[in-house]
Amino acid sequence: MQPGVYQYLRNREDLLRFMRMNPDWYRRVTRDPSVIQNMEEEAKFFYGKTTTQRIEKLSTQVQMVNMLISMAQAMKG
């Protein structure tokens, strides 16, 4: 692996961990460092960091808060 690519991965612990869990990406990046952008996209999806996944998570949290508020109001009244 090229030293610059390895240094980039060392600075991005999430990508390095993703690569260790998915050795196929190690082979791909070693052969063609330009695919690192594709690996970053896959890692975002894997770790749930895409915009869609974050919106879904926020929506779930809002629903949970609403449920807790309605339960508290039901117990109060």
HTML snippet that shows the backbone in 3Dmol.js (N, CA, C, O; Angstrom):
<script src="https://3Dmol.org/build/3Dmol-min.js"></script>
<div id="view" style="width:600px;height:400px;position:relative"></div>
<script>
const pdb = `
ATOM      1  N   MET A   1       0.850  -1.176   0.000  1.00  0.00           N
ATOM      2  CA  MET A   1       0.000   0.000   0.000  1.00  0.00           C
ATOM      3  C   MET A   1       0.892   1.234   0.000  1.00  0.00           C
ATOM      4  O   MET A   1       1.936   1.260   0.652  1.00  0.00           O
ATOM      5  N   GLN A   2       0.478   2.236  -0.724  1.00  0.00           N
ATOM      6  CA  GLN A   2       1.256   3.467  -0.810  1.00  0.00           C
ATOM      7  C   GLN A   2       1.282   4.170   0.545  1.00  0.00           C
ATOM      8  O   GLN A   2       0.273   4.199   1.249  1.00  0.00           O
ATOM      9  N   PRO A   3       2.436   4.736   0.913  1.00  0.00           N
ATOM     10  CA  PRO A   3       2.554   5.387   2.226  1.00  0.00           C
ATOM     11  C   PRO A   3       1.529   6.503   2.447  1.00  0.00           C
ATOM     12  O   PRO A   3       1.009   6.645   3.553  1.00  0.00           O
ATOM     13  N   GLY A   4       1.235   7.285   1.426  1.00  0.00           N
ATOM     14  CA  GLY A   4       0.258   8.365   1.575  1.00  0.00           C
ATOM     15  C   GLY A   4      -1.134   7.840   1.867  1.00  0.00           C
ATOM     16  O   GLY A   4      -1.869   8.415   2.669  1.00  0.00           O
ATOM     17  N   VAL A   5      -1.490   6.747   1.213  1.00  0.00           N
ATOM     18  CA  VAL A   5      -2.808   6.139   1.439  1.00  0.00           C
ATOM     19  C   VAL A   5      -2.873   5.567   2.855  1.00  0.00           C
ATOM     20  O   VAL A   5      -3.879   5.721   3.548  1.00  0.00           O
ATOM     21  N   TYR A   6      -1.802   4.911   3.275  1.00  0.00           N
ATOM     22  CA  TYR A   6      -1.775   4.339   4.619  1.00  0.00           C
ATOM     23  C   TYR A   6      -1.865   5.434   5.679  1.00  0.00           C
ATOM     24  O   TYR A   6      -2.565   5.276   6.679  1.00  0.00           O
ATOM     25  N   GLN A   7      -1.162   6.536   5.463  1.00  0.00           N
ATOM     26  CA  GLN A   7      -1.230   7.655   6.410  1.00  0.00           C
ATOM     27  C   GLN A   7      -2.642   8.229   6.473  1.00  0.00           C
ATOM     28  O   GLN A   7      -3.131   8.568   7.550  1.00  0.00           O
ATOM     29  N   TYR A   8      -3.291   8.336   5.325  1.00  0.00           N
ATOM     30  CA  TYR A   8      -4.675   8.822   5.281  1.00  0.00           C
ATOM     31  C   TYR A   8      -5.587   7.903   6.098  1.00  0.00           C
ATOM     32  O   TYR A   8      -6.443   8.375   6.845  1.00  0.00           O
ATOM     33  N   LEU A   9      -5.397   6.596   5.950  1.00  0.00           N
ATOM     34  CA  LEU A   9      -6.216   5.638   6.696  1.00  0.00           C
ATOM     35  C   LEU A   9      -5.911   5.680   8.191  1.00  0.00           C
ATOM     36  O   LEU A   9      -6.811   5.504   9.013  1.00  0.00           O
ATOM     37  N   ARG A  10      -4.662   5.909   8.544  1.00  0.00           N
ATOM     38  CA  ARG A  10      -4.320   6.008   9.966  1.00  0.00           C
ATOM     39  C   ARG A  10      -4.977   7.223  10.601  1.00  0.00           C
ATOM     40  O   ARG A  10      -5.315   7.199  11.784  1.00  0.00           O
ATOM     41  N   ASN A  11      -5.159   8.280   9.826  1.00  0.00           N
ATOM     42  CA  ASN A  11      -5.829   9.478  10.344  1.00  0.00           C
ATOM     43  C   ASN A  11      -7.338   9.292  10.430  1.00  0.00           C
ATOM     44  O   ASN A  11      -8.017  10.026  11.148  1.00  0.00           O
ATOM     45  N   ARG A  12      -7.859   8.323   9.708  1.00  0.00           N
ATOM     46  CA  ARG A  12      -9.301   8.021   9.715  1.00  0.00           C
ATOM     47  C   ARG A  12      -9.507   6.638  10.328  1.00  0.00           C
ATOM     48  O   ARG A  12      -9.592   5.639   9.614  1.00  0.00           O
ATOM     49  N   GLU A  13      -9.586   6.591  11.644  1.00  0.00           N
ATOM     50  CA  GLU A  13      -9.703   5.317  12.356  1.00  0.00           C
ATOM     51  C   GLU A  13     -10.899   4.498  11.895  1.00  0.00           C
ATOM     52  O   GLU A  13     -10.830   3.271  11.832  1.00  0.00           O
ATOM     53  N   ASP A  14     -12.006   5.183  11.569  1.00  0.00           N
ATOM     54  CA  ASP A  14     -13.193   4.450  11.131  1.00  0.00           C
ATOM     55  C   ASP A  14     -12.932   3.702   9.828  1.00  0.00           C
ATOM     56  O   ASP A  14     -13.376   2.565   9.665  1.00  0.00           O
ATOM     57  N   LEU A  15     -12.208   4.339   8.895  1.00  0.00           N
ATOM     58  CA  LEU A  15     -11.901   3.672   7.630  1.00  0.00           C
ATOM     59  C   LEU A  15     -10.917   2.524   7.824  1.00  0.00           C
ATOM     60  O   LEU A  15     -11.045   1.476   7.191  1.00  0.00           O
ATOM     61  N   LEU A  16      -9.945   2.722   8.691  1.00  0.00           N
ATOM     62  CA  LEU A  16      -8.980   1.662   8.957  1.00  0.00           C
ATOM     63  C   LEU A  16      -9.666   0.454   9.593  1.00  0.00           C
ATOM     64  O   LEU A  16      -9.380  -0.687   9.231  1.00  0.00           O
ATOM     65  N   ARG A  17     -10.560   0.704  10.531  1.00  0.00           N
ATOM     66  CA  ARG A  17     -11.327  -0.382  11.165  1.00  0.00           C
ATOM     67  C   ARG A  17     -12.215  -1.079  10.142  1.00  0.00           C
ATOM     68  O   ARG A  17     -12.317  -2.306  10.133  1.00  0.00           O
ATOM     69  N   PHE A  18     -12.856  -0.292   9.281  1.00  0.00           N
ATOM     70  CA  PHE A  18     -13.705  -0.868   8.237  1.00  0.00           C
ATOM     71  C   PHE A  18     -12.889  -1.759   7.309  1.00  0.00           C
ATOM     72  O   PHE A  18     -13.332  -2.843   6.930  1.00  0.00           O
ATOM     73  N   MET A  19     -11.694  -1.298   6.946  1.00  0.00           N
ATOM     74  CA  MET A  19     -10.841  -2.067   6.052  1.00  0.00           C
ATOM     75  C   MET A  19     -10.394  -3.374   6.711  1.00  0.00           C
ATOM     76  O   MET A  19     -10.306  -4.409   6.050  1.00  0.00           O
ATOM     77  N   ARG A  20     -10.117  -3.321   7.988  1.00  0.00           N
ATOM     78  CA  ARG A  20      -9.702  -4.538   8.695  1.00  0.00           C
ATOM     79  C   ARG A  20     -10.843  -5.542   8.793  1.00  0.00           C
ATOM     80  O   ARG A  20     -10.618  -6.752   8.799  1.00  0.00           O
ATOM     81  N   MET A  21     -12.057  -5.036   8.869  1.00  0.00           N
ATOM     82  CA  MET A  21     -13.216  -5.931   8.940  1.00  0.00           C
ATOM     83  C   MET A  21     -13.612  -6.444   7.562  1.00  0.00           C
ATOM     84  O   MET A  21     -14.308  -7.453   7.455  1.00  0.00           O
ATOM     85  N   ASN A  22     -13.181  -5.770   6.520  1.00  0.00           N
ATOM     86  CA  ASN A  22     -13.495  -6.137   5.144  1.00  0.00           C
ATOM     87  C   ASN A  22     -12.202  -6.199   4.333  1.00  0.00           C
ATOM     88  O   ASN A  22     -11.878  -5.248   3.622  1.00  0.00           O
ATOM     89  N   PRO A  23     -11.463  -7.299   4.427  1.00  0.00           N
ATOM     90  CA  PRO A  23     -10.145  -7.378   3.774  1.00  0.00           C
ATOM     91  C   PRO A  23     -10.186  -7.236   2.258  1.00  0.00           C
ATOM     92  O   PRO A  23      -9.163  -6.937   1.641  1.00  0.00           O
ATOM     93  N   ASP A  24     -11.339  -7.442   1.655  1.00  0.00           N
ATOM     94  CA  ASP A  24     -11.456  -7.248   0.214  1.00  0.00           C
ATOM     95  C   ASP A  24     -11.095  -5.816  -0.165  1.00  0.00           C
ATOM     96  O   ASP A  24     -10.484  -5.576  -1.207  1.00  0.00           O
ATOM     97  N   TRP A  25     -11.479  -4.863   0.694  1.00  0.00           N
ATOM     98  CA  TRP A  25     -11.148  -3.466   0.418  1.00  0.00           C
ATOM     99  C   TRP A  25      -9.651  -3.222   0.512  1.00  0.00           C
ATOM    100  O   TRP A  25      -9.124  -2.361  -0.191  1.00  0.00           O
ATOM    101  N   TYR A  26      -8.961  -3.960   1.363  1.00  0.00           N
ATOM    102  CA  TYR A  26      -7.507  -3.814   1.444  1.00  0.00           C
ATOM    103  C   TYR A  26      -6.880  -4.160   0.100  1.00  0.00           C
ATOM    104  O   TYR A  26      -6.005  -3.447  -0.390  1.00  0.00           O
ATOM    105  N   ARG A  27      -7.334  -5.255  -0.488  1.00  0.00           N
ATOM    106  CA  ARG A  27      -6.801  -5.662  -1.790  1.00  0.00           C
ATOM    107  C   ARG A  27      -7.125  -4.630  -2.861  1.00  0.00           C
ATOM    108  O   ARG A  27      -6.273  -4.286  -3.680  1.00  0.00           O
ATOM    109  N   ARG A  28      -8.361  -4.137  -2.851  1.00  0.00           N
ATOM    110  CA  ARG A  28      -8.750  -3.153  -3.872  1.00  0.00           C
ATOM    111  C   ARG A  28      -7.948  -1.862  -3.767  1.00  0.00           C
ATOM    112  O   ARG A  28      -7.456  -1.349  -4.772  1.00  0.00           O
ATOM    113  N   VAL A  29      -7.816  -1.337  -2.549  1.00  0.00           N
ATOM    114  CA  VAL A  29      -7.112  -0.067  -2.351  1.00  0.00           C
ATOM    115  C   VAL A  29      -5.628  -0.230  -2.631  1.00  0.00           C
ATOM    116  O   VAL A  29      -4.989   0.689  -3.143  1.00  0.00           O
ATOM    117  N   THR A  30      -5.078  -1.386  -2.303  1.00  0.00           N
ATOM    118  CA  THR A  30      -3.664  -1.625  -2.591  1.00  0.00           C
ATOM    119  C   THR A  30      -3.412  -1.623  -4.089  1.00  0.00           C
ATOM    120  O   THR A  30      -2.410  -1.075  -4.549  1.00  0.00           O
ATOM    121  N   ARG A  31      -4.314  -2.229  -4.853  1.00  0.00           N
ATOM    122  CA  ARG A  31      -4.146  -2.281  -6.312  1.00  0.00           C
ATOM    123  C   ARG A  31      -4.458  -0.952  -6.980  1.00  0.00           C
ATOM    124  O   ARG A  31      -3.792  -0.564  -7.940  1.00  0.00           O
ATOM    125  N   ASP A  32      -5.473  -0.250  -6.473  1.00  0.00           N
ATOM    126  CA  ASP A  32      -5.913   0.999  -7.100  1.00  0.00           C
ATOM    127  C   ASP A  32      -6.356   1.984  -6.019  1.00  0.00           C
ATOM    128  O   ASP A  32      -7.511   1.943  -5.595  1.00  0.00           O
ATOM    129  N   PRO A  33      -5.468   2.867  -5.566  1.00  0.00           N
ATOM    130  CA  PRO A  33      -5.801   3.792  -4.482  1.00  0.00           C
ATOM    131  C   PRO A  33      -6.961   4.737  -4.793  1.00  0.00           C
ATOM    132  O   PRO A  33      -7.520   5.335  -3.874  1.00  0.00           O
ATOM    133  N   SER A  34      -7.329   4.881  -6.041  1.00  0.00           N
ATOM    134  CA  SER A  34      -8.424   5.797  -6.369  1.00  0.00           C
ATOM    135  C   SER A  34      -9.779   5.271  -5.906  1.00  0.00           C
ATOM    136  O   SER A  34     -10.748   6.029  -5.876  1.00  0.00           O
ATOM    137  N   VAL A  35      -9.871   3.998  -5.547  1.00  0.00           N
ATOM    138  CA  VAL A  35     -11.152   3.445  -5.092  1.00  0.00           C
ATOM    139  C   VAL A  35     -11.421   3.758  -3.621  1.00  0.00           C
ATOM    140  O   VAL A  35     -12.421   3.307  -3.060  1.00  0.00           O
ATOM    141  N   ILE A  36     -10.537   4.523  -3.003  1.00  0.00           N
ATOM    142  CA  ILE A  36     -10.725   4.843  -1.591  1.00  0.00           C
ATOM    143  C   ILE A  36     -12.009   5.650  -1.383  1.00  0.00           C
ATOM    144  O   ILE A  36     -12.636   5.554  -0.328  1.00  0.00           O
ATOM    145  N   GLN A  37     -12.402   6.439  -2.379  1.00  0.00           N
ATOM    146  CA  GLN A  37     -13.672   7.182  -2.289  1.00  0.00           C
ATOM    147  C   GLN A  37     -14.852   6.217  -2.202  1.00  0.00           C
ATOM    148  O   GLN A  37     -15.791   6.439  -1.437  1.00  0.00           O
ATOM    149  N   ASN A  38     -14.796   5.142  -2.996  1.00  0.00           N
ATOM    150  CA  ASN A  38     -15.863   4.133  -2.951  1.00  0.00           C
ATOM    151  C   ASN A  38     -15.897   3.455  -1.583  1.00  0.00           C
ATOM    152  O   ASN A  38     -16.968   3.177  -1.042  1.00  0.00           O
ATOM    153  N   MET A  39     -14.707   3.191  -1.029  1.00  0.00           N
ATOM    154  CA  MET A  39     -14.645   2.566   0.281  1.00  0.00           C
ATOM    155  C   MET A  39     -15.232   3.490   1.347  1.00  0.00           C
ATOM    156  O   MET A  39     -15.897   3.024   2.272  1.00  0.00           O
ATOM    157  N   GLU A  40     -14.991   4.783   1.224  1.00  0.00           N
ATOM    158  CA  GLU A  40     -15.552   5.746   2.176  1.00  0.00           C
ATOM    159  C   GLU A  40     -17.075   5.719   2.139  1.00  0.00           C
ATOM    160  O   GLU A  40     -17.723   5.778   3.183  1.00  0.00           O
ATOM    161  N   GLU A  41     -17.645   5.631   0.948  1.00  0.00           N
ATOM    162  CA  GLU A  41     -19.103   5.552   0.828  1.00  0.00           C
ATOM    163  C   GLU A  41     -19.648   4.279   1.465  1.00  0.00           C
ATOM    164  O   GLU A  41     -20.657   4.312   2.169  1.00  0.00           O
ATOM    165  N   GLU A  42     -18.976   3.160   1.215  1.00  0.00           N
ATOM    166  CA  GLU A  42     -19.388   1.889   1.825  1.00  0.00           C
ATOM    167  C   GLU A  42     -19.281   1.952   3.342  1.00  0.00           C
ATOM    168  O   GLU A  42     -20.148   1.443   4.052  1.00  0.00           O
ATOM    169  N   ALA A  43     -18.217   2.578   3.836  1.00  0.00           N
ATOM    170  CA  ALA A  43     -18.023   2.693   5.278  1.00  0.00           C
ATOM    171  C   ALA A  43     -19.106   3.569   5.900  1.00  0.00           C
ATOM    172  O   ALA A  43     -19.599   3.265   6.987  1.00  0.00           O
ATOM    173  N   LYS A  44     -19.479   4.650   5.223  1.00  0.00           N
ATOM    174  CA  LYS A  44     -20.568   5.500   5.719  1.00  0.00           C
ATOM    175  C   LYS A  44     -21.849   4.703   5.866  1.00  0.00           C
ATOM    176  O   LYS A  44     -22.545   4.807   6.876  1.00  0.00           O
ATOM    177  N   PHE A  45     -22.156   3.914   4.861  1.00  0.00           N
ATOM    178  CA  PHE A  45     -23.359   3.091   4.915  1.00  0.00           C
ATOM    179  C   PHE A  45     -23.243   2.064   6.042  1.00  0.00           C
ATOM    180  O   PHE A  45     -24.200   1.853   6.788  1.00  0.00           O
ATOM    181  N   PHE A  46     -22.084   1.430   6.169  1.00  0.00           N
ATOM    182  CA  PHE A  46     -21.849   0.408   7.186  1.00  0.00           C
ATOM    183  C   PHE A  46     -22.020   0.972   8.588  1.00  0.00           C
ATOM    184  O   PHE A  46     -22.630   0.337   9.448  1.00  0.00           O
ATOM    185  N   TYR A  47     -21.481   2.172   8.820  1.00  0.00           N
ATOM    186  CA  TYR A  47     -21.551   2.787  10.141  1.00  0.00           C
ATOM    187  C   TYR A  47     -22.823   3.607  10.357  1.00  0.00           C
ATOM    188  O   TYR A  47     -23.002   4.191  11.425  1.00  0.00           O
ATOM    189  N   GLY A  48     -23.696   3.656   9.372  1.00  0.00           N
ATOM    190  CA  GLY A  48     -24.958   4.377   9.521  1.00  0.00           C
ATOM    191  C   GLY A  48     -24.794   5.882   9.499  1.00  0.00           C
ATOM    192  O   GLY A  48     -25.522   6.591  10.194  1.00  0.00           O
ATOM    193  N   LYS A  49     -23.864   6.379   8.722  1.00  0.00           N
ATOM    194  CA  LYS A  49     -23.593   7.809   8.684  1.00  0.00           C
ATOM    195  C   LYS A  49     -24.116   8.492   7.431  1.00  0.00           C
ATOM    196  O   LYS A  49     -23.799   9.657   7.188  1.00  0.00           O
ATOM    197  N   THR A  50     -24.904   7.794   6.639  1.00  0.00           N
ATOM    198  CA  THR A  50     -25.468   8.451   5.462  1.00  0.00           C
ATOM    199  C   THR A  50     -26.581   9.389   5.913  1.00  0.00           C
ATOM    200  O   THR A  50     -27.128   9.243   7.007  1.00  0.00           O
ATOM    201  N   THR A  51     -26.902  10.331   5.076  1.00  0.00           N
ATOM    202  CA  THR A  51     -27.942  11.308   5.423  1.00  0.00           C
ATOM    203  C   THR A  51     -29.272  10.617   5.702  1.00  0.00           C
ATOM    204  O   THR A  51     -29.956  10.952   6.670  1.00  0.00           O
ATOM    205  N   THR A  52     -29.633   9.672   4.873  1.00  0.00           N
ATOM    206  CA  THR A  52     -30.892   8.961   5.056  1.00  0.00           C
ATOM    207  C   THR A  52     -30.918   8.219   6.388  1.00  0.00           C
ATOM    208  O   THR A  52     -31.922   8.254   7.099  1.00  0.00           O
ATOM    209  N   GLN A  53     -29.834   7.557   6.725  1.00  0.00           N
ATOM    210  CA  GLN A  53     -29.782   6.814   7.971  1.00  0.00           C
ATOM    211  C   GLN A  53     -29.841   7.747   9.176  1.00  0.00           C
ATOM    212  O   GLN A  53     -30.473   7.422  10.182  1.00  0.00           O
ATOM    213  N   ARG A  54     -29.195   8.890   9.082  1.00  0.00           N
ATOM    214  CA  ARG A  54     -29.238   9.847  10.187  1.00  0.00           C
ATOM    215  C   ARG A  54     -30.640  10.416  10.379  1.00  0.00           C
ATOM    216  O   ARG A  54     -31.086  10.605  11.511  1.00  0.00           O
ATOM    217  N   ILE A  55     -31.336  10.690   9.274  1.00  0.00           N
ATOM    218  CA  ILE A  55     -32.708  11.199   9.360  1.00  0.00           C
ATOM    219  C   ILE A  55     -33.613  10.147   9.985  1.00  0.00           C
ATOM    220  O   ILE A  55     -34.454  10.475  10.822  1.00  0.00           O
ATOM    221  N   GLU A  56     -33.453   8.891   9.589  1.00  0.00           N
ATOM    222  CA  GLU A  56     -34.251   7.812  10.180  1.00  0.00           C
ATOM    223  C   GLU A  56     -33.991   7.694  11.673  1.00  0.00           C
ATOM    224  O   GLU A  56     -34.921   7.500  12.456  1.00  0.00           O
ATOM    225  N   LYS A  57     -32.739   7.811  12.066  1.00  0.00           N
ATOM    226  CA  LYS A  57     -32.392   7.719  13.486  1.00  0.00           C
ATOM    227  C   LYS A  57     -33.017   8.871  14.267  1.00  0.00           C
ATOM    228  O   LYS A  57     -33.561   8.667  15.352  1.00  0.00           O
ATOM    229  N   LEU A  58     -32.938  10.079  13.714  1.00  0.00           N
ATOM    230  CA  LEU A  58     -33.537  11.237  14.359  1.00  0.00           C
ATOM    231  C   LEU A  58     -35.043  11.078  14.467  1.00  0.00           C
ATOM    232  O   LEU A  58     -35.632  11.406  15.497  1.00  0.00           O
ATOM    233  N   SER A  59     -35.668  10.577  13.412  1.00  0.00           N
ATOM    234  CA  SER A  59     -37.106  10.360  13.419  1.00  0.00           C
ATOM    235  C   SER A  59     -37.504   9.360  14.505  1.00  0.00           C
ATOM    236  O   SER A  59     -38.496   9.558  15.205  1.00  0.00           O
ATOM    237  N   THR A  60     -36.742   8.311  14.635  1.00  0.00           N
ATOM    238  CA  THR A  60     -37.014   7.308  15.669  1.00  0.00           C
ATOM    239  C   THR A  60     -36.886   7.923  17.059  1.00  0.00           C
ATOM    240  O   THR A  60     -37.693   7.639  17.943  1.00  0.00           O
ATOM    241  N   GLN A  61     -35.882   8.755  17.248  1.00  0.00           N
ATOM    242  CA  GLN A  61     -35.687   9.398  18.543  1.00  0.00           C
ATOM    243  C   GLN A  61     -36.829  10.352  18.864  1.00  0.00           C
ATOM    244  O   GLN A  61     -37.282  10.411  20.007  1.00  0.00           O
ATOM    245  N   VAL A  62     -37.297  11.094  17.874  1.00  0.00           N
ATOM    246  CA  VAL A  62     -38.423  12.007  18.081  1.00  0.00           C
ATOM    247  C   VAL A  62     -39.682  11.221  18.445  1.00  0.00           C
ATOM    248  O   VAL A  62     -40.434  11.626  19.331  1.00  0.00           O
ATOM    249  N   GLN A  63     -39.909  10.105  17.768  1.00  0.00           N
ATOM    250  CA  GLN A  63     -41.063   9.262  18.094  1.00  0.00           C
ATOM    251  C   GLN A  63     -40.981   8.743  19.526  1.00  0.00           C
ATOM    252  O   GLN A  63     -41.992   8.680  20.226  1.00  0.00           O
ATOM    253  N   MET A  64     -39.776   8.372  19.961  1.00  0.00           N
ATOM    254  CA  MET A  64     -39.586   7.881  21.317  1.00  0.00           C
ATOM    255  C   MET A  64     -39.888   8.960  22.337  1.00  0.00           C
ATOM    256  O   MET A  64     -40.541   8.699  23.348  1.00  0.00           O
ATOM    257  N   VAL A  65     -39.415  10.178  22.078  1.00  0.00           N
ATOM    258  CA  VAL A  65     -39.680  11.293  22.988  1.00  0.00           C
ATOM    259  C   VAL A  65     -41.177  11.583  23.047  1.00  0.00           C
ATOM    260  O   VAL A  65     -41.721  11.810  24.128  1.00  0.00           O
ATOM    261  N   ASN A  66     -41.844  11.578  21.899  1.00  0.00           N
ATOM    262  CA  ASN A  66     -43.293  11.805  21.881  1.00  0.00           C
ATOM    263  C   ASN A  66     -44.026  10.736  22.670  1.00  0.00           C
ATOM    264  O   ASN A  66     -44.981  11.038  23.385  1.00  0.00           O
ATOM    265  N   MET A  67     -43.596   9.503  22.549  1.00  0.00           N
ATOM    266  CA  MET A  67     -44.234   8.415  23.289  1.00  0.00           C
ATOM    267  C   MET A  67     -44.024   8.600  24.794  1.00  0.00           C
ATOM    268  O   MET A  67     -44.954   8.403  25.576  1.00  0.00           O
ATOM    269  N   LEU A  68     -42.826   8.970  25.200  1.00  0.00           N
ATOM    270  CA  LEU A  68     -42.555   9.196  26.620  1.00  0.00           C
ATOM    271  C   LEU A  68     -43.368  10.355  27.167  1.00  0.00           C
ATOM    272  O   LEU A  68     -43.863  10.292  28.293  1.00  0.00           O
ATOM    273  N   ILE A  69     -43.512  11.424  26.372  1.00  0.00           N
ATOM    274  CA  ILE A  69     -44.313  12.567  26.799  1.00  0.00           C
ATOM    275  C   ILE A  69     -45.770  12.162  26.962  1.00  0.00           C
ATOM    276  O   ILE A  69     -46.405  12.533  27.948  1.00  0.00           O
ATOM    277  N   SER A  70     -46.315  11.399  26.002  1.00  0.00           N
ATOM    278  CA  SER A  70     -47.715  10.998  26.129  1.00  0.00           C
ATOM    279  C   SER A  70     -47.911  10.021  27.289  1.00  0.00           C
ATOM    280  O   SER A  70     -48.966  10.026  27.923  1.00  0.00           O
ATOM    281  N   MET A  71     -46.915   9.187  27.575  1.00  0.00           N
ATOM    282  CA  MET A  71     -47.023   8.297  28.733  1.00  0.00           C
ATOM    283  C   MET A  71     -47.006   9.111  30.032  1.00  0.00           C
ATOM    284  O   MET A  71     -47.748   8.809  30.967  1.00  0.00           O
ATOM    285  N   ALA A  72     -46.153  10.146  30.086  1.00  0.00           N
ATOM    286  CA  ALA A  72     -46.082  10.978  31.286  1.00  0.00           C
ATOM    287  C   ALA A  72     -47.386  11.744  31.492  1.00  0.00           C
ATOM    288  O   ALA A  72     -47.843  11.911  32.623  1.00  0.00           O
ATOM    289  N   GLN A  73     -47.983  12.211  30.389  1.00  0.00           N
ATOM    290  CA  GLN A  73     -49.259  12.925  30.490  1.00  0.00           C
ATOM    291  C   GLN A  73     -50.371  11.983  30.920  1.00  0.00           C
ATOM    292  O   GLN A  73     -51.253  12.374  31.685  1.00  0.00           O
ATOM    293  N   ALA A  74     -50.340  10.745  30.438  1.00  0.00           N
ATOM    294  CA  ALA A  74     -51.360   9.776  30.819  1.00  0.00           C
ATOM    295  C   ALA A  74     -51.265   9.428  32.301  1.00  0.00           C
ATOM    296  O   ALA A  74     -52.287   9.245  32.963  1.00  0.00           O
ATOM    297  N   MET A  75     -50.061   9.337  32.815  1.00  0.00           N
ATOM    298  CA  MET A  75     -49.870   9.007  34.228  1.00  0.00           C
ATOM    299  C   MET A  75     -50.250  10.191  35.126  1.00  0.00           C
ATOM    300  O   MET A  75     -50.698  10.009  36.259  1.00  0.00           O
ATOM    301  N   LYS A  76     -50.065  11.388  34.606  1.00  0.00           N
ATOM    302  CA  LYS A  76     -50.367  12.600  35.351  1.00  0.00           C
ATOM    303  C   LYS A  76     -51.879  12.815  35.469  1.00  0.00           C
ATOM    304  O   LYS A  76     -52.392  13.207  36.518  1.00  0.00           O
ATOM    305  N   GLY A  77     -52.567  12.548  34.371  1.00  0.00           N
ATOM    306  CA  GLY A  77     -53.990  12.875  34.321  1.00  0.00           C
ATOM    307  C   GLY A  77     -54.810  11.720  34.607  1.00  0.00           C
ATOM    308  O   GLY A  77     -56.037  11.818  34.607  1.00  0.00           O
TER     309      GLY A  77
END
`;
const viewer = $3Dmol.createViewer("view");
viewer.addModel(pdb, "pdb");
viewer.setStyle({}, {cartoon: {color: "spectrum"}});
viewer.zoomTo();
viewer.render();
</script>
